[in-house]
Amino acid sequence: MLPEDLPDLGAMRYARYYQHIEYNPHTHMLLTDRPFVIFALLLDRTLGDFIFRNLFAATVKRRFRNARLIAYYRPDRPYKEAVVKLNPHIATTWRLSGSTPLPMDYFDVMGSPPIQAGTKRWYETQSAEPDLVLTPSMMNFEFLGSLGPIARFKVPNSLVDPLHARLIEVGLREDQWFCVLHYRERGYQDERARPNRDMRTPDAIDVIKYVTRELGGQVVRIGHPSMERIAPMPGFVDLTGAQDDLMTHAYAVSRARFFLELSPSGPMALAGAFGVPLARCNAVSLLGPLEAPSFSLMQHLVGPGGTRVPKAIAIAKGLYSELAVKDVIERYGYRFERNSDAELRAAARDIAERTRDCQTWREPSLVDAGAPVDAFSLPLERPPEIEIVEYPDAMPKFD
């Protein structure tokens, strides 16, 4: 064989010891089966952030036609294990507890590294050689909508039947649609009060009755076990007891016609993760809805004279932000004022109308649409603006 007829084996420098390598003499190409390895640092502690960060990593992974997602997290909150199980895009997980760190030297794969991982699994799962390491700051979920089709969570097959049976057991009818309802109530794990976000349970009764009596649906409330009890009523199912954990709540969300959030809190992230339309009420930021037909109904921004700031001005000046109000314009007498009961009913009616094609339990969204683009680049593009709705006839009266 003449030197000029020798195959081009330059691609071997990208090969790893665990790869299958094959030379195709017809195409003169060196083929390997090495995936694009993504190592995601899921370092959040609050539920909503941890869900969104998982969703971001999964969405990046599905942008590549041959990718492997490896997740690092600490199981320091009771819901983290369930969230990771709901993310079907993760191939390998690394769980570190207490103060044990992940040494950066574990990523050293050159000769005679001074520190090596204590398990061969670190190297066999390709964790040592990621092509992309996603830090929390890179996974800014405010830009998640700019990455194209959002990845989906999926309830593990082995849990579907028992979780389905659980919803029937607590009184949910299979022949009638339902929505999942949630709001933040003061008292979760003794966290500090959040006046702009906390809601009293009695203030939720009106909209629950509206959905069950006027819209013809059922309502499933999710939340933590210490939430105030609600007296039994037809069409209402309460999953806030200690016997139902996040996995039960997640399954309910995946089968709901829509998610109705009455005040801002982390569980609403499950709606985006399962592709369930979300009506986010009493919102104090633009975070939340990821895709149509989801929308936000903002709290009213009110000035010192009782005058409401028009939506267009609030958006243009970036005032729909709890931090913007608390840290800047609160000193000038501006505050958030909650949605009225009539507005909450209007939002429930609106999202029900937008989801009228779902008349029974929703079929889970199993397929992610869109072709892989084999690319992820920074800085991220600004995502499409979310829809902010208003119901003028239902607003409180302002001076």
C-alpha positions in Angstrom: 0.0 0.0 0.0 1.4 3.4 -1.0 1.6 6.0 1.7 -1.0 8.2 0.0 -3.4 5.2 0.2 -3.2 4.9 3.9 -6.4 5.6 5.8 -6.8 8.9 7.7 -6.8 7.9 11.3 -6.6 11.4 12.8 -9.9 10.9 14.5 -8.3 8.3 16.8 -7.1 11.1 19.0 -10.8 11.6 20.0 -11.3 7.9 20.9 -11.4 6.5 24.4 -10.3 3.1 25.7 -13.9 2.0 26.3 -15.1 2.8 22.7 -15.8 0.5 19.8 -13.8 1.7 16.9 -14.4 0.6 13.3 -12.8 1.7 10.0 -15.0 1.7 6.9 -12.8 1.1 3.9 -15.6 2.2 1.5 -16.2 5.6 3.0 -12.6 5.9 4.3 -14.1 7.0 7.7 -13.2 6.0 11.2 -16.4 5.3 13.2 -16.8 5.3 17.0 -19.8 5.0 19.2 -18.7 7.6 21.8 -21.6 9.8 22.9 -21.5 13.5 23.6 -21.0 13.5 27.4 -22.8 16.1 29.5 -22.0 16.5 33.2 -24.7 18.6 35.0 -24.1 20.0 38.5 -27.6 20.1 40.0 -26.8 22.0 43.1 -30.1 23.6 44.0 -32.0 23.0 47.2 -35.5 24.5 46.7 -38.0 22.3 44.8 -38.8 24.6 41.9 -35.2 25.4 41.2 -34.2 21.8 41.4 -36.9 20.8 38.9 -36.1 23.6 36.5 -32.4 22.8 36.6 -33.1 19.2 35.9 -35.3 20.3 33.0 -32.6 22.5 31.6 -30.0 19.8 31.7 -32.4 17.3 30.0 -33.3 19.9 27.3 -29.6 20.5 26.5 -29.1 16.7 26.4 -31.8 16.2 23.9 -30.3 18.8 21.6 -27.7 16.2 20.7 -28.5 13.1 18.6 -26.1 10.9 20.6 -25.6 12.3 24.1 -25.2 11.0 27.7 -26.4 13.0 30.6 -24.6 12.5 34.0 -26.1 14.3 37.0 -24.4 15.3 40.3 -26.5 16.3 43.2 -26.8 16.0 47.0 -29.8 14.1 48.4 -30.3 16.8 51.1 -34.0 17.4 50.5 -36.8 14.8 50.7 -38.0 15.5 47.2 -34.7 15.3 45.3 -34.7 11.5 44.8 -38.2 11.7 43.3 -37.3 14.5 40.9 -34.2 12.6 39.6 -36.3 9.5 39.0 -38.8 11.6 37.0 -36.0 12.8 34.7 -35.7 9.9 32.1 -32.8 11.7 30.3 -30.3 11.0 33.1 -28.0 8.0 32.4 -25.9 8.1 35.5 -26.1 9.9 38.9 -23.6 10.8 41.5 -24.9 11.4 45.0 -22.7 13.0 47.6 -23.9 13.6 51.1 -22.8 15.7 54.0 -19.6 17.8 53.4 -18.0 15.3 51.0 -16.9 17.3 47.9 -16.4 16.2 44.3 -12.6 16.8 43.6 -11.9 18.5 40.4 -9.0 16.2 40.0 -11.4 13.4 39.3 -11.6 14.8 35.7 -7.8 14.4 35.2 -7.4 11.5 32.8 -3.8 12.0 31.8 -1.0 9.7 32.9 -0.4 9.0 36.6 -3.0 11.5 38.0 -2.3 12.4 41.6 -5.9 11.8 42.7 -8.2 9.2 41.2 -11.8 8.3 41.9 -12.2 5.4 44.3 -14.5 3.5 42.0 -14.1 2.2 38.4 -17.6 3.2 37.8 -16.5 6.8 37.5 -14.4 6.0 34.5 -16.7 3.3 33.0 -19.7 5.6 32.9 -17.6 8.3 31.1 -18.0 10.7 34.0 -14.3 11.5 33.9 -14.4 12.9 30.4 -17.3 15.1 29.8 -17.6 17.2 26.7 -19.7 19.8 28.5 -19.9 20.6 32.2 -23.1 22.5 33.0 -22.8 24.7 36.1 -25.9 26.3 37.7 -25.0 29.7 36.3 -24.9 28.2 32.8 -28.3 26.5 33.4 -30.2 29.8 33.8 -33.7 28.6 33.6 -35.0 32.0 32.8 -33.7 31.3 29.3 -35.0 27.7 29.1 -37.5 28.7 26.6 -34.8 29.7 24.1 -33.5 26.2 23.8 -36.3 25.0 21.6 -38.6 22.1 22.5 -38.5 21.5 26.2 -37.6 18.0 27.4 -40.3 16.1 29.3 -40.3 14.3 32.7 -41.8 10.8 32.8 -43.2 8.8 35.8 -41.4 5.5 35.9 -43.4 2.7 34.4 -43.2 0.6 37.5 -45.0 3.3 39.5 -47.8 4.2 37.1 -50.3 1.5 38.1 -50.0 2.0 41.9 -50.1 5.8 41.6 -53.1 5.6 39.3 -54.8 3.3 41.8 -53.9 5.8 44.5 -55.8 8.7 42.8 -58.8 6.5 42.4 -58.6 5.4 46.0 -58.7 9.0 47.3 -61.9 9.7 45.2 -60.8 11.0 41.8 -63.2 9.9 39.0 -61.7 8.6 35.8 -64.5 9.7 33.6 -64.1 13.4 34.4 -61.2 15.8 33.9 -59.4 17.4 36.8 -57.0 20.2 37.5 -54.1 20.3 39.9 -54.2 23.3 42.3 -51.4 24.6 44.5 -50.5 27.7 46.4 -47.7 28.6 48.9 -48.9 28.6 52.5 -46.8 29.9 55.4 -45.3 27.1 57.5 -43.5 24.8 55.1 -40.5 23.4 57.1 -40.6 26.6 59.3 -39.5 28.8 56.4 -39.8 32.5 56.8 -43.0 34.2 55.7 -43.2 35.6 52.2 -46.0 38.2 52.3 -46.1 38.6 48.5 -46.3 34.8 48.0 -48.0 33.2 51.0 -51.8 32.6 50.7 -54.4 31.6 53.3 -56.2 28.4 52.6 -59.7 30.0 53.1 -58.9 32.3 50.2 -58.6 29.3 47.9 -62.1 27.9 48.6 -63.9 30.2 46.2 -62.0 29.1 43.1 -62.1 25.4 44.1 -65.9 25.6 44.2 -65.9 27.5 40.9 -64.0 24.8 39.1 -66.0 21.9 40.6 -69.5 23.6 40.4 -69.3 25.9 37.4 -66.6 24.5 35.1 -67.6 20.9 35.7 -64.1 19.6 36.7 -62.4 18.1 39.7 -59.7 19.7 41.8 -56.6 18.0 43.2 -54.7 20.0 45.7 -51.0 19.2 46.2 -48.6 20.6 48.8 -46.9 19.9 52.0 -48.5 17.9 54.9 -48.7 20.9 57.2 -51.1 22.9 55.0 -54.4 23.9 56.6 -57.1 21.3 56.1 -60.0 21.8 53.7 -63.4 20.3 54.6 -64.5 17.6 52.2 -66.6 18.8 49.3 -67.8 17.1 46.0 -65.1 17.0 43.3 -62.3 18.0 45.7 -59.4 15.7 46.4 -56.6 16.6 48.8 -53.1 15.1 48.4 -51.4 17.3 51.0 -51.5 14.5 53.7 -48.3 12.8 54.8 -49.1 9.6 53.0 -48.7 11.2 49.6 -45.2 12.3 48.5 -43.9 14.2 45.5 -44.2 11.2 43.2 -48.0 11.0 43.8 -48.2 14.7 43.2 -46.1 14.4 40.0 -48.3 11.7 38.6 -51.4 13.8 39.3 -49.8 16.8 37.5 -49.0 14.6 34.5 -52.6 13.5 34.1 -54.2 16.9 34.8 -56.1 19.0 32.3 -54.2 22.1 33.6 -52.3 23.3 36.6 -53.8 26.2 38.5 -51.4 28.0 40.7 -52.9 30.5 43.1 -49.7 31.9 44.5 -46.1 31.5 43.4 -44.4 28.3 44.6 -42.0 25.6 43.4 -44.4 22.8 42.5 -45.6 24.7 39.5 -42.4 23.7 37.8 -43.9 20.2 37.4 -46.4 21.6 34.9 -43.6 22.7 32.5 -41.8 19.4 33.1 -44.8 17.4 32.0 -46.0 19.7 29.3 -49.2 20.5 31.2 -50.7 24.0 30.6 -50.2 26.4 33.5 -52.2 29.3 34.8 -49.9 31.1 37.2 -51.9 33.6 39.3 -50.7 36.2 41.8 -47.3 36.1 40.0 -44.6 38.5 41.2 -42.0 37.6 38.5 -42.0 36.5 34.8 -40.7 33.0 35.7 -42.9 30.0 35.3 -44.8 29.4 32.0 -42.6 27.8 29.4 -45.0 27.1 26.5 -48.4 28.1 25.1 -51.1 28.0 26.2 -49.7 28.7 29.6 -49.9 32.2 31.0 -49.3 34.4 34.0 -51.7 36.7 35.8 -49.6 39.2 37.6 -50.2 40.8 40.9 -51.0 44.4 40.6 -48.2 46.9 41.0 -49.8 49.8 42.9 -48.3 53.3 43.6 -48.4 55.4 46.8 -51.6 57.1 45.6 -53.4 53.8 45.0 -52.9 54.1 41.2 -52.2 50.8 39.3 -49.1 50.8 37.1 -50.2 49.8 33.6 -49.0 46.4 32.4 -47.1 47.8 29.4 -45.1 50.2 31.7 -44.4 47.5 34.2 -43.0 45.2 31.5 -41.0 47.9 29.8 -39.3 49.0 33.0 -38.7 45.4 34.4 -40.9 46.0 37.4 -42.5 42.5 37.5 -39.9 41.3 40.0 -40.2 40.7 43.7 -36.7 42.0 44.2 -37.3 45.1 42.1 -40.2 46.0 44.3 -38.6 45.1 47.6 -35.1 46.4 47.0 -35.8 49.5 44.8 -39.3 51.0 44.3 -40.9 49.9 47.6 -39.0 52.9 49.1 -41.1 55.2 46.8 -44.4 53.7 48.1 -45.0 51.0 45.4 -46.3 47.6 46.4 -47.8 44.4 45.0 -51.6 43.9 45.5 -53.1 40.4 45.0 -55.5 39.3 42.4 -59.2 39.4 43.4 -61.4 36.3 43.7 -63.0 37.3 40.5 -59.6 37.4 38.7 -58.8 33.9 40.0 -62.1 32.6 38.7 -61.5 34.3 35.3 -58.0 32.7 35.1 -59.5 29.3 35.8 -62.1 29.8 33.2 -59.5 31.0 30.7 -57.2 28.1 31.1 -60.1 25.7 31.0 -61.2 27.2 27.7 -57.7 26.9 26.3 -57.5 23.2 27.2 -61.1 22.2 26.1 -59.6 19.4 24.0 -58.8 17.5 27.2 -62.1 16.3 28.6 -60.8 13.3 30.7 -57.5 12.6 32.3 -54.6 13.9 30.2 -52.5 11.4 28.3 -48.8 12.1 29.3 -46.6 13.8 26.7 -44.1 11.0 25.9 -42.4 12.3 22.8 -40.2 15.4 22.6 -40.7 17.1 19.2 -37.9 18.6 17.2 -34.8 17.4 15.6 -31.4 17.5 17.4 -29.2 20.4 16.4 -26.0 19.1 17.9 -25.1 22.5 19.5 -25.3 24.4 22.7 -23.8 27.9 22.8 -23.5 30.8 25.2 -24.6 33.4 25.8 -28.2 32.1 25.7 -30.7 33.9 23.6 -33.6 35.8 25.2 -36.6 33.4 25.1 -40.0 34.4 23.7 -42.0 36.6 26.0 -44.5 34.7 28.2 -48.2 35.7 27.8 -49.4 38.0 30.6 -53.2 38.1 30.8 -55.5 40.7 32.4 -59.2 40.6 33.1 -60.2 44.3 33.5 -63.8 43.6 34.5 -62.6 41.3 37.4 -59.8 43.7 38.7 -60.1 45.3 42.1 -60.9 49.0 42.0 -58.0 51.4 41.9 -57.9 55.1 42.5 
